[in-house]
Amino acid sequence: MSMNGDDEPTVGQLVANVSKELSSLIRSEVELAKTELKKTAVAAGTGAGMFAAAAFLALLAVILLCISAAYGLVAAGLHPAIAFLIVAGAFLLIGAILVFIGLRALKSAKGPTRTIETSRESVEVLKAIGKGHDEDTTYALPEPGVRR
């Protein structure tokens, strides 16, 4: 309670309000990070899945290439071996395409950029408030859950 009868908040109330706001801000930043990381994990999982598919197809191609080489050595006619080589080449081509698609998917995976940006802004505002140089300037922390 103040002496002049105004309804100004006490220091204890101000500290409690700051504590609540800071807690809310931190919770919202963590929630934003979770959302962004979930999207990144899906992109990375897709890229890893493409690599797994490419590895499986490459394994099949190696088996076919081995069978082709065996037929090539045994048979002098080369007709079955050429057929096996064409099929194996097709599998290798499909595997190479999947590798490039997987690389593109992995390169598109990014970190939680918005979370980092808003956290830096919050730290800057808190530092400026802590220094207390400009009493006329009002500072505002980023709103919880608001996207920029």
Rosetta silent file (secondary structure, phi, psi, omega in degrees, C-alpha in Angstrom):
SEQUENCE: MSMNGDDEPTVGQLVANVSKELSSLIRSEVELAKTELKKTAVAAGTGAGMFAAAAFLALLAVILLCISAAYGLVAAGLHPAIAFLIVAGAFLLIGAILVFIGLRALKSAKGPTRTIETSRESVEVLKAIGKGHDEDTTYALPEPGVRR
SCORE:     score description
SCORE:     0.000 S_00000001
   1 L     0.000  136.827 -179.767    0.000    0.000    0.000 S_00000001
   2 L   -97.764  163.064 -175.496    1.308    3.404   -0.867 S_00000001
   3 L   -75.065  -28.977 -173.946    1.083    6.518    1.220 S_00000001
   4 L   -89.328    2.604  174.222   -0.632    8.668   -1.405 S_00000001
   5 L    87.193   -1.950  177.364   -3.632    6.341   -1.862 S_00000001
   6 L   -70.559  156.507  178.451   -2.809    5.276   -5.444 S_00000001
   7 L   -97.014   52.335  177.834   -3.325    1.655   -6.345 S_00000001
   8 L   -79.248  143.232  179.525    0.221    1.070   -7.501 S_00000001
   9 L   -69.982  149.541  178.428    1.480   -2.509   -7.245 S_00000001
  10 L   -79.472  168.140  178.518    3.943   -3.315   -4.517 S_00000001
  11 H   -60.510  -40.226  178.740    7.446   -4.569   -5.170 S_00000001
  12 H   -61.889  -41.401  177.961    6.344   -8.058   -4.143 S_00000001
  13 H   -66.443  -40.550  178.002    3.489   -7.981   -6.639 S_00000001
  14 H   -61.964  -43.496  178.936    5.827   -6.761   -9.376 S_00000001
  15 H   -63.948  -41.346  178.737    8.304   -9.559   -8.654 S_00000001
  16 H   -63.782  -41.461  178.593    5.469  -12.115   -8.654 S_00000001
  17 H   -64.221  -43.710  178.479    4.179  -10.779  -12.000 S_00000001
  18 H   -62.077  -41.762  179.355    7.650  -10.890  -13.546 S_00000001
  19 H   -61.650  -43.441  178.646    8.109  -14.433  -12.279 S_00000001
  20 H   -64.396  -45.195 -178.952    4.790  -15.533  -13.813 S_00000001
  21 H   -64.255  -42.358  179.532    5.520  -13.837  -17.130 S_00000001
  22 H   -64.732  -41.346  177.745    9.033  -15.297  -17.304 S_00000001
  23 H   -62.954  -43.263  178.498    7.719  -18.753  -16.503 S_00000001
  24 H   -63.853  -41.493  179.132    5.054  -18.424  -19.202 S_00000001
  25 H   -62.780  -45.334 -179.369    7.641  -17.195  -21.700 S_00000001
  26 H   -63.973  -42.614  178.300    9.983  -20.108  -21.008 S_00000001
  27 H   -61.330  -41.726 -179.376    7.124  -22.627  -21.314 S_00000001
  28 H   -69.028  -35.526  177.196    6.063  -21.167  -24.649 S_00000001
  29 H   -64.887  -41.425  178.745    9.653  -21.200  -25.958 S_00000001
  30 H   -64.240  -41.067  179.609    9.996  -24.878  -25.008 S_00000001
  31 H   -64.887  -40.773  176.962    6.696  -25.669  -26.724 S_00000001
  32 H   -63.080  -41.950  178.633    7.820  -23.843  -29.874 S_00000001
  33 H   -62.417  -41.855  178.959   11.105  -25.776  -29.856 S_00000001
  34 H   -60.681  -43.736 -179.138    9.218  -29.077  -29.562 S_00000001
  35 H   -63.243  -46.093 -179.029    7.028  -28.209  -32.530 S_00000001
  36 H   -66.687  -40.593 -179.025    9.956  -27.188  -34.721 S_00000001
  37 H   -68.477  -30.860  177.247   12.055  -30.204  -33.751 S_00000001
  38 H   -63.576  -43.139  178.227    9.163  -32.558  -34.526 S_00000001
  39 H   -63.560  -41.329  179.621    9.026  -31.196  -38.096 S_00000001
  40 H   -65.293  -39.612  179.731   12.800  -31.538  -38.416 S_00000001
  41 H   -64.824  -37.038  178.180   12.705  -35.107  -37.119 S_00000001
  42 H   -64.897  -43.648  178.970   10.095  -36.047  -39.724 S_00000001
  43 H   -63.860  -42.827  178.980   12.274  -34.611  -42.521 S_00000001
  44 H   -66.506  -37.741  177.284   15.370  -36.380  -41.189 S_00000001
  45 H   -64.170  -39.381  177.168   13.412  -39.641  -40.844 S_00000001
  46 H   -63.230  -44.063  178.541   12.247  -39.365  -44.453 S_00000001
  47 H   -62.424  -42.265  178.757   15.831  -38.839  -45.609 S_00000001
  48 H   -65.757  -36.968  177.054   17.054  -41.800  -43.568 S_00000001
  49 H   -63.499  -39.215  177.329   14.236  -43.932  -44.990 S_00000001
  50 H   -64.336  -40.145  176.625   15.317  -43.045  -48.524 S_00000001
  51 H   -63.447  -39.835  179.430   18.883  -44.106  -47.696 S_00000001
  52 H   -64.403  -42.782  178.093   17.608  -47.418  -46.310 S_00000001
  53 H   -63.666  -40.853  178.453   15.589  -48.047  -49.485 S_00000001
  54 H   -63.784  -39.701  179.036   18.620  -47.190  -51.614 S_00000001
  55 H   -65.544  -40.127  178.367   20.797  -49.582  -49.613 S_00000001
  56 H   -63.564  -44.710  179.082   18.276  -52.407  -50.046 S_00000001
  57 H   -66.408  -36.109  176.723   18.095  -51.849  -53.806 S_00000001
  58 H   -64.894  -37.430  176.662   21.893  -51.673  -54.015 S_00000001
  59 H   -62.620  -44.960  177.082   22.077  -55.029  -52.219 S_00000001
  60 H   -61.214  -39.770  179.245   19.695  -56.547  -54.736 S_00000001
  61 H   -63.895  -39.830  179.091   21.787  -55.047  -57.557 S_00000001
  62 H   -63.633  -41.410  178.093   24.977  -56.590  -56.144 S_00000001
  63 H   -62.113  -46.037  179.562   23.293  -59.992  -55.997 S_00000001
  64 H   -64.953  -37.946  177.340   22.122  -59.655  -59.579 S_00000001
  65 H   -64.184  -37.261  177.708   25.553  -58.451  -60.701 S_00000001
  66 H   -66.285  -44.529  178.004   27.140  -61.482  -59.089 S_00000001
  67 H   -63.550  -39.990  178.575   24.725  -63.846  -60.791 S_00000001
  68 H   -62.012  -43.927 -179.887   25.318  -62.005  -64.079 S_00000001
  69 H   -63.863  -39.158  178.329   29.062  -62.344  -63.759 S_00000001
  70 H   -63.753  -46.896  177.206   28.710  -66.046  -63.006 S_00000001
  71 H   -63.000  -34.875  179.631   26.520  -66.603  -66.044 S_00000001
  72 H   -65.335  -37.427  179.199   28.931  -64.534  -68.113 S_00000001
  73 H   -75.302  -36.103 -176.554   31.837  -66.713  -67.138 S_00000001
  74 H   -77.746  -49.101 -174.345   29.980  -69.985  -67.603 S_00000001
  75 L   -92.017  138.515  177.298   28.072  -69.299  -70.740 S_00000001
  76 L   -89.598  -14.863 -177.602   29.788  -68.210  -73.874 S_00000001
  77 L   -76.085  -22.621  177.284   26.523  -67.018  -75.379 S_00000001
  78 L    60.166   -3.201 -178.616   26.265  -64.068  -72.991 S_00000001
  79 H   -63.019  -50.622  177.399   22.540  -63.667  -73.632 S_00000001
  80 H   -63.943  -35.815 -178.985   21.382  -64.466  -70.048 S_00000001
  81 H   -66.482  -41.105  179.314   24.253  -62.463  -68.577 S_00000001
  82 H   -63.671  -39.551  178.210   23.421  -59.369  -70.600 S_00000001
  83 H   -62.281  -43.968  179.089   19.828  -59.610  -69.441 S_00000001
  84 H   -65.406  -36.987  178.761   20.933  -59.832  -65.811 S_00000001
  85 H   -65.135  -38.213  178.630   23.290  -56.860  -66.290 S_00000001
  86 H   -64.010  -44.540  178.956   20.487  -54.724  -67.684 S_00000001
  87 H   -63.960  -43.690  179.715   18.254  -55.541  -64.711 S_00000001
  88 H   -63.748  -39.662  177.351   21.087  -54.892  -62.246 S_00000001
  89 H   -62.367  -39.142  177.515   21.874  -51.577  -63.948 S_00000001
  90 H   -63.349  -41.895  177.992   18.259  -50.543  -63.612 S_00000001
  91 H   -63.207  -40.081  178.308   18.354  -51.315  -59.869 S_00000001
  92 H   -64.229  -39.025  178.390   21.542  -49.271  -59.481 S_00000001
  93 H   -63.484  -44.807  177.550   19.929  -46.350  -61.284 S_00000001
  94 H   -61.864  -41.965  178.524   16.885  -46.472  -59.006 S_00000001
  95 H   -62.036  -40.944  179.109   19.187  -46.670  -55.971 S_00000001
  96 H   -64.955  -39.859  177.768   21.151  -43.613  -57.135 S_00000001
  97 H   -62.483  -42.710  179.327   17.941  -41.632  -57.600 S_00000001
  98 H   -64.517  -35.977  177.276   16.808  -42.548  -54.071 S_00000001
  99 H   -62.522  -45.204  179.845   20.174  -41.446  -52.640 S_00000001
 100 H   -64.865  -39.291  176.996   19.823  -38.009  -54.245 S_00000001
 101 H   -64.433  -41.446  178.472   16.235  -37.661  -52.986 S_00000001
 102 H   -63.698  -40.542  177.530   17.392  -38.682  -49.491 S_00000001
 103 H   -62.420  -42.340  179.443   20.216  -36.121  -49.546 S_00000001
 104 H   -63.210  -41.076  179.716   17.788  -33.384  -50.520 S_00000001
 105 H   -66.011  -39.694  179.315   15.426  -34.345  -47.690 S_00000001
 106 H   -69.058  -35.360  179.195   18.268  -34.349  -45.120 S_00000001
 107 H   -69.475  -25.410 -179.583   19.547  -30.966  -46.297 S_00000001
 108 L   -78.855  -11.691  179.178   16.083  -29.458  -45.818 S_00000001
 109 L   -72.096  126.533 -177.710   16.088  -30.401  -42.108 S_00000001
 110 L  -125.591  164.275  177.234   16.705  -27.261  -40.045 S_00000001
 111 L   -80.332  179.783 -178.856   17.019  -26.405  -36.389 S_00000001
 112 L   -76.734   77.355 -172.528   14.441  -24.510  -34.319 S_00000001
 113 H   -65.712  -42.105 -179.819   15.173  -21.107  -35.894 S_00000001
 114 H   -65.513  -38.720  179.630   12.129  -19.239  -34.552 S_00000001
 115 H   -63.405  -44.705  179.375   12.764  -20.485  -31.033 S_00000001
 116 H   -61.885  -43.220 -178.808   16.382  -19.340  -31.146 S_00000001
 117 H   -63.174  -48.118 -178.509   15.338  -15.952  -32.531 S_00000001
 118 H   -69.599  -32.060  176.995   12.664  -15.283  -29.917 S_00000001
 119 H   -65.951  -41.384  177.424   14.929  -16.529  -27.119 S_00000001
 120 H   -62.560  -41.727  178.235   17.644  -14.078  -28.171 S_00000001
 121 H   -61.678  -41.657 -179.769   15.103  -11.266  -28.235 S_00000001
 122 H   -63.405  -42.663  179.932   13.944  -12.209  -24.740 S_00000001
 123 H   -63.700  -41.939  179.593   17.508  -12.247  -23.414 S_00000001
 124 H   -62.855  -43.284  179.185   18.206   -8.843  -24.959 S_00000001
 125 H   -63.913  -44.295 -179.962   15.071   -7.349  -23.398 S_00000001
 126 H   -63.875  -38.328  176.973   15.869   -8.871  -20.001 S_00000001
 127 H   -64.043  -42.494 -179.651   19.437   -7.540  -20.172 S_00000001
 128 H   -65.327  -39.140  177.994   18.167   -4.086  -21.064 S_00000001
 129 H   -66.461  -40.884 -179.113   15.676   -4.177  -18.197 S_00000001
 130 H   -64.303  -34.468  178.996   18.382   -5.399  -15.820 S_00000001
 131 H   -72.232  -36.543  175.006   20.699   -2.504  -16.707 S_00000001
 132 L    63.183   31.880 -179.076   17.890   -0.012  -16.109 S_00000001
 133 L   -71.643  -48.084 -178.516   19.572    2.870  -17.986 S_00000001
 134 L   -99.832  109.135  179.164   16.446    4.283  -19.624 S_00000001
 135 L   -82.954  -20.733  179.873   13.611    4.620  -17.180 S_00000001
 136 L   -80.483  -20.748 -177.022   11.388    6.304  -19.788 S_00000001
 137 L   -83.928  134.474  176.168   11.702    3.392  -22.230 S_00000001
 138 L  -103.620  137.299 -179.767    9.255    0.526  -21.903 S_00000001
 139 L  -111.884  146.998  178.195   10.343   -2.946  -22.898 S_00000001
 140 L  -130.593  127.652  174.571    8.093   -5.797  -23.932 S_00000001
 141 L   -73.702  152.807  176.849    8.979   -9.441  -23.894 S_00000001
 142 L   -59.227  141.541  179.724    7.788  -11.472  -26.894 S_00000001
 143 L   -67.440  135.694  178.798    4.257  -12.741  -26.439 S_00000001
 144 L   -62.307  130.907  175.213    4.105  -16.462  -25.586 S_00000001
 145 L    79.026   -1.246 -179.319    3.058  -18.553  -28.585 S_00000001
 146 L   -85.997  128.003  179.197    3.002  -15.608  -31.010 S_00000001
 147 L   -94.295  144.163 -179.683    4.739  -16.361  -34.281 S_00000001
 148 L  -107.768    0.000    0.000    6.594  -13.638  -36.140 S_00000001
